Amino acid sequence: MTISGKPTDPQNPLGDLEEWDDFVKERYPEPADAQSLVGTNSDKKKKEFRNYEADARPSVREFYRLNHQGQTLGFVRQKRDEFLGLNRREMSVWEAAEFLNKVVDDSDPDTDLSQLAHLLQTSEQIRSEGHPRWFILAGFIHDLGKVLCLFGEPQWAVVGDTFPVGCAFSDKIVFPQFFDDNPDKQNAELQTPLGIYEEGCGLDNVLMSWGHDEYIYHVAKDYLPIEALYMLRYHSCYSWFRDNEYGHLTNEQDREMLKWVRKFNRYDLYTKSAETPDVEALRPFYEDLIAEFFPPKLRW
């Protein structure tokens, strides 16, 4: 099953969800913490990940146009009501990863690996560098929220840069001109720096644009350390952890956790390789790791 864009499907312009990841790597060729990391294949050079046209593809531009137009305060509230009851199905973490394998990536030239193999590349790189077990697990599950596309959500409500809604949109968010078509842009109350929020209220009290990051955070929030939860929830909020925007909304906890989000970014985008993880050989380790933190079944 390929979750891809088609000429007759204007809500899903990307060839595949991974096309957005590829664009972000073009935009940010270096990890957030500026340390060199290219992936599990040591012979692969960073420049080999940058084989796209300098300008965004028309499909990516259209994706961002839909995203910036559609991610309103009202839309986010609607999706939270629709999905955060976590009543779609019950699955173990490993079952969710296998479920995500129904998404077949046709567009990524870096690798032809399955979605599960992509997750293992991230988590195995983290594991190889001696990070805590919860960090490894965060790497393994960070993209599982993309099962939203298998629940019928359009691409622009599954992936994409995340950002606060209910206040002014940062001009550091890619393609900021597309926010001109967002209805919230016409609401003066929502276009001040604080909008509906109070200064220093903390990101936990801020509504973020809807997508896989927010969804997996809510699935996992009762089970993982706070550092891991920040990685899950904000790993696509580039305007915050890369461009230092929205500081007026953050509190002391956010500022303390920022370093963990930046640390995780090294593994989020920069670990793709042609090397194929041995899924069956790795499965016992990950099933044991999952059981250490999660119950046998999770609500999704």
C-alpha positions in Angstrom: 0.0 0.0 0.0 1.5 3.3 -1.0 0.3 6.5 0.7 1.2 8.8 -2.1 0.0 11.9 -3.9 -1.8 11.5 -7.2 -3.0 14.0 -9.7 -6.6 13.3 -8.7 -5.8 13.7 -5.0 -5.1 17.4 -4.4 -4.9 17.0 -0.6 -1.9 14.7 -1.0 0.6 16.4 -3.4 3.8 14.6 -2.2 5.0 11.5 -3.9 5.3 10.0 -0.4 5.6 11.3 3.1 9.4 10.9 3.0 9.5 13.7 0.3 9.0 16.2 3.1 11.9 14.7 5.1 14.1 15.0 2.1 13.2 18.7 1.7 14.0 19.4 5.4 17.5 17.8 4.9 18.1 20.1 2.0 17.1 23.0 4.1 19.1 21.9 7.2 22.1 19.9 5.9 23.8 20.0 9.3 22.3 18.6 12.5 21.0 21.1 15.1 24.0 20.6 17.5 26.5 21.0 14.6 28.1 17.7 15.3 28.9 15.5 12.3 26.6 12.5 11.8 25.7 11.0 8.5 24.3 7.6 9.2 25.1 4.0 9.8 27.2 3.7 6.7 30.5 5.4 7.5 31.5 5.6 3.9 28.6 7.8 3.0 29.4 11.5 2.8 27.1 14.2 3.9 26.9 15.8 0.4 25.5 12.5 -0.9 22.3 13.2 1.1 21.9 16.5 -0.9 21.1 15.4 -4.4 17.9 17.4 -4.8 17.3 20.5 -6.8 18.2 23.7 -4.9 14.6 24.9 -5.2 11.8 22.9 -3.7 9.8 20.7 -6.0 6.3 21.9 -7.0 4.8 19.1 -4.9 6.6 20.3 -1.8 5.5 23.9 -2.3 1.9 22.7 -2.7 2.2 20.6 0.4 3.4 23.6 2.4 0.7 25.8 0.9 -2.0 23.3 2.1 -0.3 22.9 5.5 0.0 26.6 6.2 -3.5 27.3 4.9 -5.2 24.5 6.8 -3.4 24.4 10.2 -5.7 26.8 12.0 -6.5 27.0 15.7 -10.0 25.6 15.0 -8.6 22.7 12.9 -6.1 21.7 15.6 -8.8 21.7 18.3 -11.0 19.6 16.0 -8.2 17.0 15.4 -7.4 16.8 19.1 -11.0 16.0 19.8 -11.1 13.5 17.0 -7.9 11.6 17.8 -6.8 12.2 21.3 -9.4 9.9 22.8 -7.0 7.3 21.4 -9.9 5.0 20.4 -8.9 4.0 16.8 -7.3 0.7 17.7 -5.1 -1.1 20.2 -1.6 -2.2 19.2 1.7 -2.9 20.7 4.6 -0.7 19.7 6.0 -3.4 17.5 2.6 -4.0 15.9 2.3 -0.2 15.2 5.7 -0.3 13.5 4.6 -3.2 11.3 1.3 -1.4 10.6 3.3 1.6 9.5 5.0 -0.6 6.9 1.9 -0.4 4.9 3.3 3.0 3.9 5.6 2.2 1.0 8.1 4.9 0.1 8.4 5.3 -3.7 10.3 8.6 -3.8 13.4 8.4 -1.5 16.6 7.9 -3.4 18.7 7.4 -0.3 17.2 4.0 0.5 14.5 1.5 -0.5 14.1 0.4 3.1 10.8 -0.2 4.8 9.4 2.2 7.4 10.3 -0.2 10.1 13.9 -0.4 8.8 14.0 3.4 8.8 13.0 3.4 12.5 15.7 0.8 13.3 18.4 2.9 11.5 17.6 5.8 13.8 17.4 3.8 17.0 20.5 1.6 16.2 22.6 4.7 15.6 21.5 6.1 19.0 22.2 2.7 20.6 25.7 2.5 19.0 26.6 5.7 20.7 25.8 4.5 24.2 22.7 6.6 25.0 20.2 5.6 27.6 17.6 2.9 26.8 14.8 5.4 26.9 16.6 7.5 24.2 17.0 4.4 22.0 13.2 3.8 22.4 12.4 7.4 21.5 14.3 7.0 18.3 12.5 3.8 17.5 9.0 5.2 18.0 9.4 8.9 17.0 7.7 8.5 13.6 5.0 6.0 14.6 2.5 8.9 14.7 2.6 8.7 10.9 0.0 5.9 11.2 -2.3 8.9 11.0 -2.1 8.6 7.2 -3.5 5.1 7.5 -6.4 6.5 9.5 -7.3 8.7 6.5 -5.5 12.0 7.4 -4.1 14.0 4.5 -0.3 14.4 4.2 -0.3 18.0 5.4 -1.9 16.9 8.7 0.6 14.1 9.2 4.1 15.5 8.4 5.5 19.0 8.1 7.2 21.6 10.3 5.2 22.0 13.5 4.5 25.4 15.1 2.2 27.0 17.7 -1.3 28.0 16.6 -3.3 30.7 18.3 -0.6 33.3 18.0 1.4 35.0 15.2 3.1 32.7 12.8 6.9 33.0 12.8 8.5 34.3 9.6 11.2 31.7 10.1 8.8 28.9 9.3 9.5 27.8 5.7 7.3 29.4 3.0 5.8 31.9 5.5 3.9 33.7 2.7 1.5 30.7 2.5 0.2 31.7 5.9 -1.6 34.6 4.1 -4.3 32.2 3.2 -4.7 30.9 6.7 -8.0 32.2 8.1 -6.3 32.8 11.5 -4.1 35.4 9.7 -7.2 37.6 9.4 -8.0 37.4 13.2 -6.1 40.2 14.9 -6.4 38.5 18.3 -4.4 35.5 16.9 -1.7 37.6 15.2 0.0 39.1 18.2 3.2 37.4 19.5 1.3 36.0 22.5 -2.1 35.5 20.9 -4.3 33.5 23.2 -1.4 32.7 25.5 0.5 34.3 28.4 4.2 35.1 28.3 6.2 32.2 29.7 3.2 29.9 29.9 5.3 26.9 28.7 4.9 24.9 25.5 2.8 22.3 27.3 0.1 25.0 27.4 0.5 25.9 23.8 -1.5 24.2 21.0 0.8 23.0 18.3 -0.1 22.4 14.6 -1.5 18.9 14.1 0.6 16.0 12.9 2.5 12.8 13.8 4.6 14.5 16.5 1.7 15.6 18.6 -0.1 12.3 18.1 2.8 10.0 19.2 3.4 12.3 22.2 -0.1 11.6 23.5 0.2 7.9 22.8 3.4 7.7 24.8 3.1 10.4 27.4 2.3 8.2 30.4 5.3 5.9 29.9 8.5 7.7 29.0 10.8 10.2 30.7 10.2 13.9 30.0 13.3 14.2 27.9 12.0 11.5 25.5 8.6 13.2 25.4 10.1 16.5 24.3 11.9 14.7 21.5 8.7 13.1 20.3 6.6 16.2 20.6 8.9 18.9 19.2 11.3 17.1 16.8 9.6 18.9 13.8 9.4 22.3 15.5 12.4 23.7 13.6 11.4 27.3 14.2 11.9 26.7 17.9 14.9 24.5 18.2 16.8 25.6 15.1 15.8 29.3 14.7 15.2 30.2 18.4 11.6 31.5 17.8 8.8 31.4 20.3 11.1 32.0 23.3 8.4 34.3 24.8 6.1 31.3 25.2 8.6 29.0 26.8 9.2 28.4 30.5 12.2 27.1 32.4 11.4 23.5 31.7 11.2 24.1 28.0 14.6 25.8 28.0 16.1 23.0 29.9 14.7 20.4 27.6 15.7 22.2 24.4 19.1 20.6 24.4 17.5 17.1 24.2 15.4 18.1 21.2 18.5 19.4 19.5 20.5 16.3 20.5 17.8 14.1 19.0 17.8 16.0 15.7 21.2 14.5 14.9 19.4 11.1 14.6 16.1 12.2 13.1 17.2 13.3 9.7 20.8 12.2 9.3 20.9 8.4 9.8 19.7 7.1 6.5 21.9 4.6 4.8 21.8 1.9 2.2 22.7 -0.6 4.9 19.7 -2.8 5.8 19.1 -3.5 9.4 18.4 -7.2 10.2 14.9 -6.7 11.5 14.4 -10.3 12.8 17.8 -10.3 14.6 17.1 -7.0 16.2 13.5 -7.8 17.2 14.2 -9.5 20.5 16.2 -6.6 21.8 13.5 -4.1 20.8 10.7 -6.2 22.2 12.5 -6.4 25.5 13.1 -2.6 25.4 9.5 -1.9 24.6 8.3 -4.1 27.4 10.5 -2.2 29.9 8.6 1.0 29.3 5.2 0.2 27.7 2.3 -2.2 28.5 1.6 -5.0 26.0 -1.0 -2.9 24.2 -1.3 0.8 23.7 -4.3 2.8 22.6 -4.0 4.6 19.3 
